[in-house]
Amino acid sequence: MEKLTDDIKLFFPDFEVTVKDLHTPSPIFVRDFYIRVLIELDVDDENVRKIQLSQNCVDQEEVEIISELNLVTALKAAFPFIDVGLTDLLSPNQKRTCQLLRNILNYLSFADERLSTLNPHLTSYQHMKEKVNELKKLKEASTQESNDFALQRNHLICRKKEVEEKLNEVRNKLQSIFQEGNDINSKKKLAAGKLEEREMFRLSCIQELEMKERQIEELKSEIVNHPEIDENKLKQKENQFTKLNDRRQEIKAGIKDKKNQKSKLKTILEMVNEELLPVCVDIADEIKENRWREQQLVNQEKEIKSLTSSKEGLARKLIDVQGSLESDENRKRKLQEEWLLAEAEVKNKYPEKLAEFKVAKKESSQAKKKLDEANKRIEDTRKKVIENKKMFEELNNLLNKKEEEEDDWVCSFIREIKPRLDKFDELKNALNELNEE
């Protein structure tokens, strides 16, 4: 009983048990012990105590023992080799209760030993499982990062295409504007060349007109000085003069036309300059914007290159992670195989161990009986030894007394017989002397 109490306290330090509880087990003690055992096996005690949904249709008289029925069902499911009934809970017997408790403790001890042998494999398997989960999370994070990078890259590529399209549009527009400017400059140069030619023509006409005026003046002075010039020459001179006047009028009209054309060309040039000024400003702004966009494109290309390099690094990292995942999966499979083999070994050896346990239990009970008998015999022998020891001491005392008495008697006898012996010796000597004579 005391050993069973110590074993219960060793397995369940928080469970209070005394020798009296085992001598006279109560239903409350038995129920609390079984519930504590089920809690040790991760069974919810509330589910054992409460009424289940499938038990709502039972009679009111059976409601009171539903918790006991649930407890018996749970114990039979957890310990199929232990035959527990309602009688063991409601009216427990000392011998049967102790036997059931001992069987449960032996099974728990056996389970602890098996778990201690399998614990390194379980811990390594758990560590590998946690590592695989971490690697899976890392793989998901890498995949998410790669997807984000791909989306960002696609976004940058789309932005680059949009910027390139805008840049091409601006370049085409700028090229058309430059073409228009070149056309206007060529027209301006042609107009300036024509204007210079007309200016040269005007200057030559003015010089010719001045020369003709000088000739007219000379002719007038000659006519005044020489009135005898004939009329034919005069008519010729008049004709020449009228021609010169006509020519002069034509030149004046041409000069006026040239001036009008020059003023028109000037106004046209001013209008063209006014039209070209905002266009040039827009062109300069667009050139600046294009330069900024080109710089942005360069920066985006650099960013794309850096993202590509980081993607390659992430891809290499992902390959390494996949390799480590494969190795971890292989190790996991090996551990699972080892675990299955160990579990199969446990399942195969469980009936054998159970039979051995039952045989050992029987042998233990027989050995216990023999030990009790031997202890009883030893106790009887011990009592007999004590009695014999007492008798031996008494006999020894008596013997010592008797020896002392015998010693005293011998001494007194010797003291009494000594003169007689001396006398006998004298008589013997005398007899010998007589025989010699």
C-alpha positions in Angstrom: 0.0 0.0 0.0 2.7 2.4 0.9 4.7 1.6 -2.3 1.5 2.2 -4.3 1.0 5.5 -2.5 4.6 6.5 -3.2 4.2 5.5 -6.9 1.0 7.6 -7.2 2.7 10.6 -5.6 5.7 10.1 -7.9 3.5 10.1 -11.1 1.0 12.8 -9.9 2.6 15.1 -7.3 -0.4 17.4 -7.3 -2.8 14.5 -6.4 -3.4 14.0 -2.7 -3.5 10.3 -1.6 -3.0 8.5 1.7 -2.8 4.9 2.7 -6.3 5.2 4.2 -7.7 6.1 0.7 -6.3 2.8 -0.5 -7.4 0.7 2.5 -11.0 2.1 2.2 -11.3 3.6 -1.3 -14.3 5.9 -1.7 -16.1 6.6 -5.0 -15.0 10.2 -4.9 -11.3 9.2 -4.5 -11.5 6.6 -7.3 -13.3 9.1 -9.7 -10.8 11.9 -8.9 -7.9 9.5 -9.6 -9.2 8.3 -12.9 -10.0 11.9 -14.0 -6.4 12.9 -13.0 -5.1 10.0 -15.2 -7.2 11.2 -18.1 -6.0 14.8 -17.7 -2.4 13.4 -17.9 -3.4 11.9 -21.3 -4.8 15.3 -22.5 -8.4 14.4 -22.0 -10.8 17.3 -21.2 -12.4 16.4 -17.9 -15.3 18.8 -18.6 -16.3 16.7 -21.6 -16.4 13.7 -19.3 -18.5 15.4 -16.6 -21.0 17.1 -19.0 -23.8 15.5 -20.9 -23.1 15.2 -24.6 -25.6 16.1 -27.3 -26.3 12.4 -28.1 -27.1 11.8 -24.4 -29.9 14.4 -24.2 -32.6 11.8 -24.9 -31.8 9.5 -21.9 -34.2 9.0 -19.0 -34.0 11.4 -16.0 -33.0 8.5 -13.8 -29.9 7.8 -15.9 -28.8 11.5 -15.9 -27.1 11.1 -12.5 -24.7 8.4 -13.7 -23.9 9.9 -17.1 -20.6 11.3 -15.8 -19.7 7.9 -14.5 -20.7 6.3 -17.8 -18.6 8.8 -19.7 -15.7 8.1 -17.4 -15.9 4.4 -17.9 -16.1 4.9 -21.7 -13.0 7.1 -21.6 -11.1 4.7 -19.4 -11.9 1.8 -21.7 -10.8 3.8 -24.7 -7.6 4.9 -23.0 -6.8 1.5 -21.3 -8.5 -1.2 -23.3 -6.6 -3.9 -21.4 -8.2 -2.8 -18.1 -11.7 -4.0 -17.4 -13.3 -1.1 -15.6 -17.0 -1.1 -14.8 -19.6 1.0 -13.0 -19.2 -1.1 -9.9 -15.5 -0.1 -9.7 -16.6 3.5 -9.6 -19.8 3.4 -7.5 -18.8 0.7 -4.9 -15.0 0.2 -5.2 -13.3 -2.8 -3.6 -9.9 -2.4 -1.9 -8.2 -5.3 -3.6 -9.6 -4.7 -7.1 -9.1 -0.9 -6.8 -5.4 -1.4 -5.9 -5.0 -3.8 -8.7 -6.5 -1.4 -11.2 -4.4 1.5 -10.0 -1.3 -0.7 -10.1 -2.1 -1.7 -13.7 -2.6 1.9 -14.8 0.7 3.0 -13.1 2.6 0.1 -14.7 1.2 1.1 -18.1 2.1 4.7 -17.6 5.6 3.7 -16.6 5.9 1.5 -19.7 4.6 4.4 -21.9 7.1 6.8 -20.3 10.0 4.3 -21.0 8.9 4.0 -24.7 8.5 7.8 -25.0 12.0 8.3 -23.5 13.4 6.0 -26.2 11.5 7.7 -28.9 11.8 11.2 -27.6 15.1 12.1 -29.5 13.4 11.0 -32.8 10.3 13.0 -31.9 12.3 16.1 -30.9 14.4 15.9 -34.0 11.3 15.4 -36.1 9.6 18.4 -34.4 12.7 20.5 -35.0 12.8 19.5 -38.6 9.0 20.2 -38.9 9.5 23.7 -37.4 12.5 24.3 -39.8 10.4 23.1 -42.8 7.6 25.5 -41.7 10.2 28.4 -41.4 11.6 27.5 -44.8 8.1 27.4 -46.2 7.4 30.9 -44.7 10.8 32.1 -46.1 9.9 30.6 -49.5 6.4 32.3 -49.4 8.1 35.6 -48.4 10.6 35.2 -51.3 7.8 34.3 -53.7 5.8 37.4 -52.5 8.9 39.6 -52.8 9.6 38.1 -56.3 6.0 38.8 -57.3 6.2 42.3 -56.0 9.4 42.8 -57.8 7.8 41.4 -61.0 4.8 43.8 -60.6 7.1 46.7 -59.9 9.2 45.7 -62.9 6.1 45.5 -65.2 4.9 48.8 -63.8 8.3 50.4 -64.5 8.3 48.8 -68.0 4.8 50.2 -68.7 5.9 53.6 -67.4 9.1 53.4 -69.5 7.0 52.6 -72.6 4.6 55.5 -71.8 7.6 57.9 -71.3 9.2 56.6 -74.6 5.9 57.1 -76.4 5.7 60.6 -75.0 9.3 61.2 -75.8 8.8 60.0 -79.4 5.8 62.2 -79.7 7.7 65.2 -78.4 10.6 64.3 -80.7 8.3 64.1 -83.7 6.7 67.4 -82.7 10.1 68.9 -82.1 11.3 67.6 -85.5 8.2 69.0 -87.2 8.8 72.3 -85.4 12.4 72.3 -86.4 11.4 71.5 -90.0 8.9 74.4 -89.9 11.6 76.6 -88.4 14.1 75.5 -91.1 11.4 76.2 -93.8 10.7 79.6 -92.3 14.5 80.3 -92.1 15.0 79.2 -95.7 12.0 81.4 -96.7 13.5 84.2 -94.6 16.9 83.8 -96.3 15.2 83.8 -99.7 13.2 86.9 -98.8 16.4 88.5 -97.4 18.3 87.6 -100.6 15.5 88.9 -102.8 15.4 92.0 -100.6 19.1 92.5 -101.0 18.8 92.0 -104.8 16.0 94.6 -104.9 18.0 96.9 -102.7 20.9 96.6 -105.1 18.6 97.1 -108.0 17.1 100.2 -106.3 20.6 101.6 -105.6 21.6 100.9 -109.2 18.3 102.6 -110.4 19.0 105.6 -108.1 22.6 105.8 -109.5 21.2 105.5 -113.1 18.5 108.1 -112.3 21.1 110.5 -110.9 23.3 109.9 -113.9 20.4 110.7 -116.2 19.5 113.8 -114.2 23.1 114.9 -114.6 22.8 114.2 -118.3 19.6 116.2 -118.4 21.2 119.0 -116.6 24.1 118.9 -118.9 21.8 118.8 -121.9 19.8 121.8 -120.5 23.0 123.7 -120.0 24.2 122.7 -123.5 20.9 123.8 -125.0 21.1 127.0 -123.2 24.7 127.5 -124.3 24.2 126.2 -127.8 20.7 127.0 -129.1 21.8 126.1 -132.6 21.4 122.4 -131.9 19.1 121.0 -134.4 15.7 119.9 -133.7 16.3 116.3 -134.5 18.8 116.0 -131.7 16.4 117.9 -129.6 13.6 115.6 -130.4 15.9 112.7 -129.8 16.9 114.3 -126.5 13.2 114.9 -125.7 12.4 111.3 -126.5 15.3 110.2 -124.4 14.1 112.5 -121.7 10.6 111.2 -121.9 11.9 107.7 -121.9 14.1 108.6 -118.9 11.1 110.1 -117.2 9.1 107.0 -117.9 11.9 104.9 -116.8 12.2 107.2 -113.7 8.5 106.8 -113.0 8.8 103.0 -113.5 11.8 103.0 -111.1 10.0 105.1 -108.6 7.0 102.8 -108.9 9.3 99.8 -108.6 11.0 101.3 -105.6 7.6 102.0 -104.0 6.6 98.4 -104.8 9.8 97.2 -103.3 9.2 99.4 -100.2 5.7 98.0 -99.9 6.9 94.5 -100.3 9.7 95.2 -97.8 7.2 96.5 -95.3 5.0 93.5 -96.0 7.9 91.2 -95.6 8.9 92.9 -92.4 5.4 92.6 -91.0 5.4 88.9 -92.1 8.8 88.4 -90.5 7.5 90.1 -87.3 4.4 87.9 -87.4 6.5 84.8 -88.0 8.8 85.8 -85.1 5.8 86.4 -82.8 4.5 82.9 -83.8 7.9 81.3 -83.4 8.7 82.8 -80.0 6.1 80.8 -78.0 6.8 77.8 -80.2 10.5 78.1 -79.3 9.7 78.6 -75.6 7.5 75.5 -75.8 10.3 73.7 -77.6 12.8 74.7 -74.9 10.3 73.6 -72.2 9.8 70.3 -74.0 13.5 69.9 -74.5 14.0 70.4 -70.7 11.1 68.0 -70.0 12.6 65.5 -72.4 16.0 65.8 -70.8 14.3 65.3 -67.3 12.4 62.3 -68.7 15.6 60.9 -70.3 17.3 61.3 -66.9 14.3 59.6 -65.3 14.5 56.8 -67.8 18.2 56.4 -67.1 17.4 56.3 -63.3 14.6 53.8 -63.9 16.9 51.6 -66.1 19.5 51.7 -63.3 16.7 50.8 -60.8 15.6 48.0 -63.1 19.2 46.7 -63.4 19.5 46.8 -59.5 16.1 45.1 -59.2 17.2 42.5 -61.8 20.4 41.9 -59.9 18.4 41.6 -56.6 16.0 39.3 -58.4 18.8 37.1 -59.5 20.1 37.1 -55.9 16.7 36.2 -54.7 16.3 33.5 -57.3 19.7 32.0 -56.2 18.5 32.3 -52.6 15.2 30.7 -53.6 17.1 27.8 -55.3 19.2 27.4 -52.2 16.0 27.4 -50.1 14.4 24.9 -52.4 17.5 22.7 -52.1 17.5 22.9 -48.4 13.7 22.3 -48.4 14.3 19.2 -50.5 17.0 18.0 -48.2 14.7 18.7 -45.2 11.9 16.9 -46.9 14.2 13.9 -47.4 15.2 14.0 -43.8 11.5 14.5 -42.9 10.6 11.4 -44.9 13.4 9.4 -43.3 12.3 10.6 -39.8 8.7 9.7 -40.7 9.8 6.3 -41.9 11.8 5.8 -38.7 8.8 7.0 -36.7 6.5 4.6 -38.6 9.0 1.8 -38.1 9.2 2.6 -34.4 5.5 2.9 -34.1 5.0 -0.4 -36.0 7.6 -1.9 -33.7 5.7 -0.6 -30.7 2.4 -1.9 -32.1 4.0 -5.3 -32.8 5.7 -5.5 -29.5 2.8 -4.1 -27.5 0.8 -7.4 -27.3 4.0 -9.3 -26.5 5.0 -6.7 -23.9 1.5 -6.8 -22.6 1.6 -10.6 -22.3 5.1 -10.3 -20.7 3.6 -7.6 -18.4 0.8 -9.9 -17.5 3.2 -12.9 -17.0 5.5 -10.6 -15.0 2.5 -9.4 -13.1 1.5 -13.0 -12.2 5.1 -13.8 -11.4 5.3 -10.7 -9.3 2.2 -11.6 -7.5 3.5 -15.1 -7.0 6.9 -13.8 -5.9 5.1 -11.4 -3.6 3.2 -14.2 -2.1 6.4 -16.3 -1.8 8.1 -13.2 -0.4 5.3 -12.7 2.1 5.6 -16.4 3.1 9.4 -16.1 3.3 9.0 -12.9 5.4 6.6 -14.8 7.6 9.0 -17.7 7.9 11.8 -15.3 8.6 9.8 -13.6 11.2 8.9 -16.9 12.8 12.5 -18.0 12.6 13.5 -14.7 14.1 11.1 -15.1 17.0 12.4 -18.7 17.5 16.0 -17.4 17.3 15.1 -14.8 20.0 13.4 -17.5 22.1 16.4 -19.9 21.6 18.8 -17.1 22.4 16.9 -16.5 25.7 16.9 -20.2 26.4 20.6 -20.4 25.5 21.3 -17.5 27.8 19.3 -19.2 30.6 21.0 -22.6 30.0 24.4 -20.8 29.8 23.7 -19.2 33.1 22.6 -22.5 34.6 25.6 -24.2 33.0 27.9 -21.6 34.4 26.3 -22.0 37.8 26.6 -25.7 37.5 30.2 -25.5 36.5 30.9 -23.2 39.4 29.1 -25.7 41.7 31.0 -28.6 40.1 34.3 -26.7 40.6 33.4 -26.1 44.2 32.4 -29.7 44.7 35.6 -30.9 42.9 37.7 -28.6 45.1 36.0 -29.8 48.3 36.2 -33.4 47.0 39.9 -33.0 46.3 40.4 -31.4 49.6 38.6 -34.3 51.2 40.2 -37.1 49.2 43.8 -35.7 49.3 44.6 -37.1 52.8 43.1 -40.4 51.7 45.2 -40.3 48.6 48.3 -39.5 50.6 47.5 -42.4 52.9 46.8 -44.6 49.9 50.2 -43.6 48.5 51.8 -44.5 51.8 50.1 -47.8 51.9 51.1 -48.5 48.4 54.7 -47.6 49.0 54.6 -49.9 52.1 53.1 -52.6 50.1 55.7 -52.2 47.4 58.4 -52.4 50.0 56.9 -55.5 51.5 56.7 -57.1 48.1 60.4 -56.3 47.5 61.3 -57.9 50.8 
